[in-house]
Amino acid sequence: MSHRNIERSKDSASESDRDARILKQGRKLFIREYDKQLQQLQSLLTAVQMKPILEDLQQCYRIAHTLKGSAPVFGYLRIGKLAEDIVRKWEWTLAIEKQDNELLLSTSPVHESIERTVELLLELKMELDIGLTEIQMDEEKDPVTGSMLRTLKSRILLVDDDDALRSYLTRRLQLDDCVVDEAADVESAKRLLREHTYDLVTLDLMMHPQSGYELFDFLKEDPTLKWLPLIVLSGRDDISDKVRCFHLGADDYVTKPFQYEELAARIYGLLKRTRNFEQLAFRDPLTGVFNRRYFDLQIGLELQRIERYPAPISLVFIDIDSFKNVNDTYGHHVGDLVLQGLAHLMQVNLRSTDLLARFGGEEFVIALPNTTVDQARSIMQDVLDKVRVKPVAQNEGQTFSITFSAGVAEWQAGITIAEWVAKADDAMYQAKQQGKNRIVLADLEDEGAQFTKLVAHANAQLQKKKLLIVDDDPILRAILISQLEHLPIVITQVSDGEAAWQLLSDQVFDACILDGILPGLDGFTILEKLKSDTNARSKDLKVLMLSGKKKEADVAKGLLMGADDYMTKPFSLVELENRVKQLMKLV
């Protein structure tokens, strides 16, 4: 490049930098003036609501007209659009003479114009908030002083039928480096939840045509969503609403109107608390699908549900064909991309109720509730057909296509989970032997063998000791079950005191892990009822109380009221397991 061209390039860059600085300074000056104009507009609206005066109405028009022209110059297009809406609402005032105040009150659409301007002013104030935040972020020298949410890079779903609030929250969260999706109704939210993986959901309760309550059941019934953090945003500061939401599984409840900074802090705290636990405990770090630990926990819960409400459930065992050749030929980096691509393809093509987990290496398992073996084969055939025709990964311009082999086995009463998985695994091996790239059903046992196993299973279950876990924290219950499920016991779990007392009244349990603070009846009330109960069902029950109260007086109170052991939170899982073994005489 010639010396002259270099100089021209430098001059051009310098001119560009200068223009950017001028624009930045202009945006600051505009926002400062914009703040004053909104305050003036607010004062005028307050005055004309009490007594409409033509001069005040025309001043509303002039302020909006000024904003309509100036805002887009500095890049604030939405402010310009909102101001244009106000201009249209007040244009009729230009045709009225000063002396026609009587005509103003009798024939003009003054009240309609005021009402609409009040709505638009709320949105204009949101834009001011965003503009001030952008300027503050631009001036920050130390990134640590920015919002804590930026460190989490989260994907959030906003479910709210208030377009203005939803738009405002979306833009504020995007400024904090969150990926944000919006849903104006429950059905749209369900569709997005099926298509994407979210870190958190905010939910408005009062929506049409379906209320936000409709989404609770959807989240609770889906094994992949039941632990998704949920914050309720509601205009109702009603204690019964709050209690109901917490009972249904909400993690937090924020009453409108609220300050964004408070909501952001609540979101950050909730994400921070759950993210490390979920990622370390339940998610495969490479593919993002559930890991074997979560699968083992959840499949046990699914089978407990089937024992109460009989229904078919099928298991699919999947192994990528010739995966070793991919790693050997293109490297493990490409192999990882293939695993990620297949996991994603399966996630978007399976139903929301299906449970997908990486079992290890290139193996995946899928549990399909309410699905017969033939239905499961049909579902997986559709997935395999898509895998055959669509590359699952690409690297440096090269695409990579694969196939997989799969075995399908339907649950049969009397078999263990390990036997069930082995059946699906054996069927997958047969698919490999038959030429790969296919789905094979597990061989079904004859009725005599099934009956023998069913009787053996029933006898084994009758001989096992029974443990009841009572705690309103679903994550803690999951941890406890995961820690204790290897023991030769049958575990039942409930989340509130009323349900716990009903079970203790109707069934015989050998031991109970009892939280001190519960909805309905608290743990101490249940202890008191057990102590005074003459029902023979509870006479040999051993109770291990868990409590956040660490004072000696509280511990003594629990033991005096009938607890056989007392542990304070947080506690060692290893120590808890040992105490359960001692109480249930498993050692």
Wavefront OBJ file of the C-alpha trace (Angstrom):
o trace
v 0.000 0.000 0.000
v 1.325 3.434 -0.946
v 2.153 6.084 1.617
v -0.793 8.198 0.342
v -3.222 5.281 0.683
v -1.975 4.582 4.186
v -2.570 8.194 5.152
v -6.045 8.095 3.615
v -6.809 4.931 5.577
v -5.635 6.561 8.788
v -7.690 9.676 8.068
v -10.759 7.517 7.345
v -10.343 5.572 10.585
v -9.796 8.778 12.508
v -12.921 10.308 10.956
v -14.919 7.172 11.796
v -13.731 7.264 15.402
v -14.598 10.959 15.620
v -18.095 10.337 14.233
v -18.621 7.534 16.727
v -17.541 9.795 19.606
v -19.842 12.574 18.419
v -22.782 10.163 18.109
v -22.063 8.730 21.560
v -21.976 12.197 23.073
v -25.159 13.109 21.220
v -26.945 10.026 22.603
v -25.988 11.035 26.129
v -27.313 14.566 25.611
v -30.495 13.213 24.034
v -31.196 10.833 26.933
v -30.614 13.639 29.426
v -33.099 15.883 27.599
v -35.471 12.945 27.022
v -35.683 12.399 30.783
v -36.776 16.033 31.253
v -39.335 15.787 28.440
v -40.920 12.685 29.982
v -41.207 14.425 33.340
v -42.856 17.414 31.620
v -45.210 15.099 29.719
v -46.132 13.346 32.959
v -46.961 16.678 34.636
v -49.105 17.756 31.686
v -51.041 14.484 31.704
v -51.688 14.793 35.433
v -53.026 18.313 34.888
v -55.258 17.545 31.901
v -56.731 14.513 33.632
v -58.080 16.923 36.253
v -59.016 19.727 33.832
v -58.349 19.567 30.068
v -56.970 22.877 28.782
v -56.248 23.260 25.085
v -52.829 24.817 25.610
v -51.708 21.864 27.743
v -53.008 19.372 25.192
v -51.193 21.111 22.362
v -48.015 21.106 24.463
v -48.333 17.296 24.756
v -48.484 17.211 20.983
v -45.397 19.464 20.623
v -43.269 17.385 23.026
v -44.196 14.158 21.232
v -43.558 15.776 17.856
v -40.079 16.848 18.965
v -39.252 13.337 20.169
v -40.623 11.810 16.968
v -38.112 13.792 14.924
v -35.034 13.691 17.178
v -35.027 10.175 18.632
v -34.334 8.285 15.357
v -31.380 10.611 14.633
v -29.573 9.121 17.615
v -30.641 5.542 16.884
v -33.592 5.396 19.290
v -36.079 4.082 16.750
v -38.594 2.682 19.229
v -38.797 5.989 21.110
v -39.525 7.661 17.771
v -42.249 5.132 16.992
v -43.938 5.559 20.390
v -43.754 9.351 20.090
v -45.332 9.107 16.631
v -48.260 7.224 18.167
v -48.749 10.076 20.667
v -48.548 12.653 17.874
v -51.399 10.927 16.051
v -53.472 10.916 19.233
v -53.167 14.693 19.672
v -53.205 15.968 16.073
v -56.882 16.876 16.361
v -55.980 19.642 18.877
v -54.366 21.704 16.095
v -57.756 22.245 14.474
v -59.331 23.758 17.629
v -59.147 27.488 18.341
v -58.233 28.839 21.758
v -61.702 30.189 22.406
v -63.326 26.814 21.722
v -62.675 25.203 25.132
v -66.353 24.331 25.362
v -66.112 22.501 22.027
v -62.960 20.811 23.316
v -64.808 19.206 26.220
v -67.986 18.279 24.331
v -66.859 16.839 20.993
v -63.148 16.015 21.093
v -61.659 12.594 21.918
v -59.738 14.092 24.830
v -60.302 11.283 27.314
v -59.416 8.601 24.774
v -56.230 10.493 23.879
v -55.251 10.891 27.539
v -55.841 7.193 28.271
v -53.711 6.045 25.318
v -50.939 8.537 26.136
v -50.741 7.237 29.707
v -50.143 3.725 28.295
v -47.515 4.953 25.837
v -45.788 6.986 28.550
v -45.141 3.795 30.523
v -43.376 2.313 27.505
v -41.414 5.533 26.953
v -40.202 5.333 30.564
v -39.022 1.775 29.947
v -37.046 3.047 26.943
v -35.477 5.692 29.171
v -34.419 2.983 31.611
v -32.815 1.017 28.794
v -31.073 4.105 27.393
v -29.608 5.006 30.798
v -28.422 1.415 31.257
v -26.712 1.387 27.850
v -24.877 4.609 28.647
v -23.849 3.309 32.063
v -22.515 0.090 30.517
v -20.625 2.086 27.908
v -18.953 4.189 30.594
v -17.987 1.259 32.811
v -14.258 0.748 32.881
v -14.202 -2.369 35.057
v -16.330 -5.261 33.707
v -16.689 -6.572 37.252
v -18.962 -3.617 38.038
v -21.476 -4.795 35.416
v -24.477 -6.942 36.121
v -23.725 -10.305 37.732
v -26.094 -11.922 35.234
v -23.528 -11.359 32.471
v -21.285 -13.965 34.064
v -23.917 -16.689 33.668
v -24.768 -16.391 29.932
v -28.234 -17.824 30.512
v -31.181 -18.609 28.245
v -34.449 -17.372 29.707
v -38.081 -17.767 28.633
v -40.416 -14.848 29.442
v -44.102 -15.823 29.521
v -46.313 -12.736 29.775
v -49.189 -11.297 27.717
v -48.125 -7.709 28.490
v -46.278 -6.815 25.274
v -44.673 -3.684 26.704
v -43.339 -5.342 29.865
v -42.176 -8.389 27.930
v -40.326 -6.219 25.413
v -38.737 -4.180 28.190
v -37.542 -7.204 30.170
v -36.232 -8.842 26.999
v -34.085 -5.868 26.128
v -32.805 -5.395 29.684
v -31.889 -9.074 29.993
v -30.228 -8.988 26.578
v -28.095 -6.088 27.799
v -27.010 -8.474 30.562
v -25.910 -11.021 27.913
v -28.899 -13.320 28.389
v -30.477 -15.114 25.448
v -34.192 -14.370 25.767
v -37.258 -15.929 24.137
v -40.771 -14.538 24.558
v -44.197 -16.163 24.769
v -47.436 -14.211 25.007
v -49.548 -17.240 25.984
v -49.283 -20.694 27.533
v -49.420 -22.665 24.271
v -46.552 -20.652 22.770
v -44.577 -21.245 25.960
v -45.139 -25.006 25.736
v -43.940 -25.037 22.122
v -40.766 -23.127 22.999
v -40.093 -25.382 25.999
v -40.256 -28.397 23.680
v -37.902 -26.819 21.155
v -35.237 -25.276 23.402
v -33.422 -25.841 26.678
v -33.844 -22.999 29.160
v -32.070 -22.074 32.375
v -35.059 -20.244 33.864
v -38.677 -19.271 33.151
v -40.565 -16.167 34.316
v -44.322 -16.633 34.296
v -47.225 -14.184 34.518
v -50.297 -15.667 36.220
v -53.083 -13.547 34.751
v -53.045 -14.281 30.992
v -55.620 -15.094 28.325
v -56.984 -17.411 27.059
v -55.206 -19.673 29.582
v -53.878 -18.548 32.948
v -50.269 -19.066 33.945
v -51.391 -21.833 36.300
v -51.882 -24.053 33.231
v -48.103 -24.129 32.738
v -47.390 -25.557 36.194
v -48.888 -28.960 35.368
v -47.017 -29.056 32.050
v -43.693 -28.434 33.795
v -44.381 -30.847 36.653
v -45.388 -33.742 34.379
v -42.335 -33.445 32.114
v -39.323 -35.217 33.656
v -36.945 -32.964 31.722
v -38.582 -29.751 33.001
v -39.728 -30.477 36.542
v -36.603 -28.907 38.076
v -36.477 -25.914 35.719
v -36.249 -22.754 37.898
v -39.489 -20.743 37.742
v -40.171 -17.184 38.910
v -43.788 -16.016 39.021
v -44.382 -12.356 38.093
v -47.828 -11.269 39.255
v -49.834 -8.105 39.705
v -51.609 -9.736 42.665
v -49.996 -9.301 46.075
v -52.197 -12.019 47.504
v -50.912 -14.506 50.072
v -53.143 -17.334 48.779
v -51.719 -16.892 45.264
v -48.187 -16.962 46.629
v -48.793 -20.069 48.716
v -50.493 -21.833 45.807
v -47.607 -21.024 43.455
v -44.990 -22.278 45.903
v -46.987 -25.472 46.452
v -47.142 -25.967 42.678
v -43.385 -25.659 42.335
v -42.511 -21.961 41.885
v -39.054 -21.018 43.133
v -39.812 -17.312 43.637
v -42.737 -14.865 43.478
v -42.263 -11.220 42.454
v -45.112 -8.730 42.655
v -45.616 -6.118 39.922
v -44.572 -3.359 39.705
v -40.977 -4.216 40.505
v -37.524 -2.762 39.952
v -35.509 -4.540 37.273
v -32.447 -4.622 39.529
v -34.361 -6.627 42.129
v -35.622 -9.119 39.532
v -32.125 -9.478 38.045
v -30.700 -10.177 41.504
v -33.356 -12.831 42.150
v -32.698 -14.447 38.759
v -28.957 -14.441 39.417
v -29.354 -15.986 42.861
v -31.653 -18.723 41.598
v -29.461 -19.571 38.601
v -26.300 -19.536 40.689
v -27.845 -21.876 43.238
v -29.134 -24.424 40.744
v -26.674 -24.322 37.860
v -23.629 -25.945 39.418
v -25.719 -28.628 41.058
v -27.620 -29.510 37.892
v -24.592 -29.471 35.630
v -22.455 -31.540 37.978
v -25.166 -33.909 39.114
v -27.556 -34.440 36.236
v -26.161 -33.200 32.907
v -23.641 -34.678 30.507
v -21.213 -31.774 30.003
v -20.527 -32.564 26.312
v -24.021 -33.076 24.888
v -26.144 -31.228 27.446
v -28.579 -34.142 27.757
v -29.092 -35.934 31.039
v -26.399 -38.265 32.322
v -26.621 -41.819 33.589
v -26.931 -40.721 37.217
v -30.056 -38.703 36.442
v -31.446 -41.506 34.287
v -31.011 -44.031 37.105
v -32.803 -41.700 39.509
v -35.634 -40.717 37.191
v -36.374 -44.188 35.816
v -36.909 -45.371 39.373
v -39.439 -42.577 39.929
v -41.178 -43.419 36.645
v -41.571 -47.047 37.686
v -42.948 -45.979 41.070
v -45.535 -43.937 39.192
v -46.429 -46.941 37.010
v -46.952 -49.051 40.128
v -49.605 -46.536 41.228
v -51.047 -45.831 37.773
v -50.336 -48.806 35.482
v -49.266 -47.852 31.946
v -46.773 -49.147 29.379
v -43.237 -47.737 29.243
v -40.467 -48.671 26.806
v -36.708 -48.285 26.860
v -34.451 -47.670 23.860
v -30.715 -48.418 23.900
v -28.799 -46.604 21.111
v -25.249 -47.041 19.845
v -23.746 -44.949 17.002
v -22.577 -47.153 14.128
v -18.823 -47.162 13.353
v -18.156 -44.347 15.801
v -14.588 -45.519 16.403
v -13.829 -44.913 12.715
v -14.997 -41.295 13.088
v -12.625 -40.726 16.005
v -9.717 -42.547 14.355
v -10.141 -40.840 10.966
v -11.097 -37.291 11.906
v -10.098 -36.995 15.563
v -11.966 -36.846 18.846
v -12.972 -33.242 18.225
v -15.144 -34.321 15.301
v -16.390 -37.289 17.339
v -17.546 -34.854 20.028
v -19.349 -32.765 17.394
v -21.114 -35.896 16.132
v -22.247 -36.786 19.665
v -23.535 -33.256 20.200
v -25.314 -33.245 16.843
v -27.051 -36.572 17.395
v -28.098 -35.581 20.917
v -29.586 -32.342 19.592
v -31.397 -34.081 16.736
v -32.942 -36.580 19.133
v -33.942 -33.858 21.606
v -35.893 -31.857 19.017
v -37.585 -34.947 17.538
v -38.579 -36.740 20.747
v -41.630 -35.871 22.819
v -41.387 -33.602 25.818
v -42.236 -36.521 28.127
v -39.451 -38.755 26.799
v -36.283 -39.010 28.875
v -33.022 -38.899 26.890
v -29.683 -39.588 28.589
v -26.116 -40.302 27.536
v -25.251 -43.700 28.942
v -21.557 -43.537 28.178
v -19.248 -43.196 25.173
v -21.384 -43.263 22.027
v -24.354 -44.883 23.811
v -27.648 -43.188 24.657
v -30.790 -44.435 26.399
v -34.326 -43.135 26.033
v -37.258 -43.901 28.319
v -40.641 -43.432 26.615
v -43.507 -43.308 29.152
v -47.015 -44.419 28.098
v -45.486 -46.142 25.065
v -45.681 -49.770 23.969
v -42.733 -51.470 22.319
v -44.321 -51.144 18.858
v -45.036 -47.451 19.396
v -41.464 -46.950 20.586
v -40.099 -48.626 17.461
v -42.213 -46.301 15.288
v -40.971 -43.213 17.144
v -37.336 -44.290 16.877
v -37.721 -45.225 13.224
v -38.764 -41.655 12.506
v -35.661 -40.421 14.328
v -33.398 -42.864 12.456
v -34.909 -41.814 9.125
v -34.007 -38.200 9.894
v -30.471 -39.176 10.942
v -29.994 -41.046 7.669
v -30.782 -38.047 5.469
v -29.435 -35.124 7.497
v -25.782 -34.553 8.575
v -25.464 -34.278 12.331
v -22.255 -32.218 12.376
v -19.904 -30.174 10.270
v -16.296 -29.098 10.723
v -14.292 -26.752 8.503
v -16.852 -27.009 5.721
v -17.101 -30.813 5.816
v -20.368 -32.445 6.903
v -20.628 -35.715 8.812
v -23.508 -38.180 8.562
v -24.033 -41.269 10.708
v -26.500 -44.029 11.455
v -27.228 -45.832 14.701
v -28.387 -49.213 15.914
v -31.078 -49.429 18.575
v -32.761 -52.019 20.750
v -36.215 -51.524 22.261
v -37.604 -53.295 25.319
v -40.928 -52.760 27.075
v -41.101 -52.844 30.864
v -42.412 -56.079 32.316
v -43.439 -56.333 35.949
v -41.058 -58.411 37.998
v -37.806 -57.526 36.230
v -35.190 -55.231 37.689
v -34.072 -52.019 35.995
v -30.708 -53.651 35.257
v -32.459 -56.557 33.534
v -34.615 -54.129 31.550
v -31.591 -52.174 30.332
v -29.818 -55.434 29.501
v -32.764 -56.530 27.344
v -32.629 -53.304 25.329
v -28.834 -53.566 25.122
v -29.048 -57.182 23.837
v -31.575 -56.109 21.206
v -29.214 -53.306 20.131
v -26.402 -55.882 19.784
v -28.673 -57.978 17.563
v -29.222 -54.880 15.398
v -25.444 -54.608 15.027
v -25.198 -58.302 14.100
v -27.931 -57.909 11.478
v -26.039 -55.175 9.630
v -26.389 -52.008 11.780
v -28.526 -48.971 10.885
v -31.714 -50.541 12.220
v -33.991 -51.004 15.225
v -34.639 -54.397 16.821
v -37.212 -55.329 19.451
v -36.207 -57.367 22.494
v -37.501 -60.917 22.670
v -40.603 -61.190 24.836
v -40.713 -63.823 27.563
v -43.507 -66.381 27.632
v -46.331 -65.869 30.107
v -45.054 -68.567 32.484
v -41.640 -66.928 32.857
v -43.265 -63.515 33.294
v -45.574 -64.831 36.031
v -42.690 -66.498 37.880
v -40.692 -63.265 37.842
v -43.745 -61.251 38.855
v -44.318 -63.451 41.920
v -40.624 -63.297 42.834
v -40.617 -59.526 42.447
v -43.757 -59.149 44.583
v -42.283 -61.334 47.340
v -39.017 -59.404 47.263
v -40.888 -56.095 47.516
v -42.914 -57.364 50.469
v -39.756 -58.385 52.288
v -38.028 -55.025 51.736
v -38.231 -52.448 54.479
v -40.041 -49.214 53.678
v -38.709 -45.681 54.034
v -40.812 -42.502 53.741
v -39.019 -39.249 52.816
v -40.967 -36.095 53.700
v -39.440 -32.829 52.465
v -40.790 -29.931 50.390
v -37.450 -29.370 48.608
v -37.566 -31.454 45.365
v -33.811 -31.182 44.832
v -33.046 -32.425 48.357
v -35.516 -35.305 47.923
v -33.788 -36.250 44.663
v -30.391 -36.209 46.369
v -31.628 -38.346 49.258
v -33.196 -40.903 46.913
v -30.044 -41.030 44.809
v -27.959 -41.620 47.936
v -30.224 -44.317 49.428
v -31.770 -46.118 46.451
v -29.021 -48.762 46.367
v -30.147 -50.013 49.775
v -32.560 -52.993 49.923
v -35.511 -50.738 50.765
v -38.616 -49.330 49.108
v -38.588 -45.504 49.117
v -41.709 -43.336 49.017
v -41.516 -39.549 48.856
v -43.987 -36.745 49.578
v -43.609 -32.979 49.725
v -46.101 -31.832 52.383
v -47.160 -32.740 55.902
v -50.816 -33.539 55.163
v -49.879 -36.146 52.548
v -47.240 -37.584 54.873
v -49.714 -38.006 57.731
v -52.219 -39.663 55.403
v -49.579 -42.187 54.282
v -48.438 -42.846 57.833
v -52.066 -43.462 58.821
v -52.780 -45.823 55.936
v -49.517 -47.739 55.464
v -46.756 -49.330 57.503
v -43.295 -47.785 57.199
v -40.147 -48.875 58.981
v -38.576 -45.406 58.986
v -39.301 -41.814 58.046
v -36.935 -38.965 57.160
v -38.958 -35.943 58.276
v -38.292 -32.272 57.516
v -39.078 -29.928 60.399
v -40.615 -27.155 58.274
v -43.325 -28.340 55.865
v -46.438 -26.965 54.177
v -49.652 -28.234 55.719
v -48.531 -30.005 58.872
v -44.973 -29.269 59.997
v -42.626 -32.021 61.154
v -43.086 -31.288 64.855
v -46.880 -31.515 64.540
v -46.531 -34.888 62.807
v -44.257 -36.086 65.640
v -46.855 -34.979 68.173
v -49.626 -36.816 66.317
v -47.489 -39.958 66.069
v -46.779 -39.829 69.798
v -50.473 -39.649 70.701
v -51.594 -42.090 67.988
v -52.714 -45.501 69.207
v -52.683 -46.937 65.687
v -50.510 -50.043 65.655
v -49.195 -49.074 62.206
v -46.834 -46.439 63.627
v -45.717 -48.080 66.844
v -42.413 -49.404 65.409
v -41.746 -46.414 63.114
v -38.284 -44.866 63.430
v -38.082 -41.131 62.695
v -34.997 -39.228 61.594
v -35.761 -35.511 61.725
v -34.016 -33.051 59.400
v -34.120 -29.404 60.388
v -32.469 -26.099 59.665
v -32.781 -25.272 63.364
v -29.463 -25.954 65.091
v -30.173 -24.710 68.626
v -29.824 -27.334 71.334
v -33.353 -26.514 72.536
v -34.796 -27.348 69.105
v -32.845 -30.608 68.917
v -34.028 -31.541 72.400
v -37.604 -30.646 71.479
v -37.527 -32.947 68.457
v -36.106 -35.848 70.430
v -38.531 -35.356 73.333
v -41.467 -35.325 70.898
v -40.540 -38.762 69.613
v -37.791 -38.434 66.996
v -35.293 -41.287 67.131
v -32.533 -39.191 65.553
v -31.998 -35.551 64.620
v -29.755 -34.001 61.930
v -29.344 -30.319 61.100
v -28.997 -28.942 57.579
v -26.601 -28.942 55.825
v -25.531 -32.480 56.646
v -23.189 -35.170 55.372
v -24.912 -37.589 52.992
v -22.579 -40.373 54.093
v -23.476 -39.780 57.749
v -27.192 -39.657 56.885
v -26.963 -42.981 55.050
v -25.248 -44.583 58.054
v -27.939 -43.311 60.407
v -30.708 -44.600 58.134
v -29.024 -48.016 58.049
v -28.869 -48.074 61.851
v -32.497 -47.003 62.270
v -33.722 -49.581 59.735
v -31.344 -52.243 61.093
v -29.600 -52.719 57.752
v -26.165 -53.043 59.381
l 1 2 3 4 5 6 7 8 9 10 11 12 13 14 15 16 17 18 19 20 21 22 23 24 25 26 27 28 29 30 31 32 33 34 35 36 37 38 39 40 41 42 43 44 45 46 47 48 49 50 51 52 53 54 55 56 57 58 59 60 61 62 63 64 65 66 67 68 69 70 71 72 73 74 75 76 77 78 79 80 81 82 83 84 85 86 87 88 89 90 91 92 93 94 95 96 97 98 99 100 101 102 103 104 105 106 107 108 109 110 111 112 113 114 115 116 117 118 119 120 121 122 123 124 125 126 127 128 129 130 131 132 133 134 135 136 137 138 139 140 141 142 143 144 145 146 147 148 149 150 151 152 153 154 155 156 157 158 159 160 161 162 163 164 165 166 167 168 169 170 171 172 173 174 175 176 177 178 179 180 181 182 183 184 185 186 187 188 189 190 191 192 193 194 195 196 197 198 199 200 201 202 203 204 205 206 207 208 209 210 211 212 213 214 215 216 217 218 219 220 221 222 223 224 225 226 227 228 229 230 231 232 233 234 235 236 237 238 239 240 241 242 243 244 245 246 247 248 249 250 251 252 253 254 255 256 257 258 259 260 261 262 263 264 265 266 267 268 269 270 271 272 273 274 275 276 277 278 279 280 281 282 283 284 285 286 287 288 289 290 291 292 293 294 295 296 297 298 299 300 301 302 303 304 305 306 307 308 309 310 311 312 313 314 315 316 317 318 319 320 321 322 323 324 325 326 327 328 329 330 331 332 333 334 335 336 337 338 339 340 341 342 343 344 345 346 347 348 349 350 351 352 353 354 355 356 357 358 359 360 361 362 363 364 365 366 367 368 369 370 371 372 373 374 375 376 377 378 379 380 381 382 383 384 385 386 387 388 389 390 391 392 393 394 395 396 397 398 399 400 401 402 403 404 405 406 407 408 409 410 411 412 413 414 415 416 417 418 419 420 421 422 423 424 425 426 427 428 429 430 431 432 433 434 435 436 437 438 439 440 441 442 443 444 445 446 447 448 449 450 451 452 453 454 455 456 457 458 459 460 461 462 463 464 465 466 467 468 469 470 471 472 473 474 475 476 477 478 479 480 481 482 483 484 485 486 487 488 489 490 491 492 493 494 495 496 497 498 499 500 501 502 503 504 505 506 507 508 509 510 511 512 513 514 515 516 517 518 519 520 521 522 523 524 525 526 527 528 529 530 531 532 533 534 535 536 537 538 539 540 541 542 543 544 545 546 547 548 549 550 551 552 553 554 555 556 557 558 559 560 561 562 563 564 565 566 567 568 569 570 571 572 573 574 575 576 577 578 579 580 581 582 583 584 585 586 587
